Amino acid sequence: MNVFDIVDKSGRKIRLPKKSWTHITTTHREMANYLEEIKETLIRPLKIIQHTKKENLCFYYTYQKHRKNPEKYLKVLVKYLNGEGFVITSQFVRHIR
């Protein structure tokens, strides 16, 4: 079961499995209120960076200016298999890397 299915900026299908959402909200509790922002990060990212060692992993970033914390970038990690992606995790970070 998926929390959502969307098409990203480049036209690829990405899903957020319930298992990944549970991981995100238990590991990074502040993310529980940012489901829509995760979708927006995939649809309209500020930047997409491919993992340097694993070609099937990509980091999607957006800037969250309303956050008071130093961690203002929302990072979403997506893994691609057979042309479709699924969210592995998401968290706030200080910098795009």
Summary of the structure (lengths in Angstrom):
residues: 97
radius of gyration: 12.4
end to end distance: 30.9
largest distance: 38.9
contacts: 277
relative contact order: 0.24
helix: 25%
strand: 42%
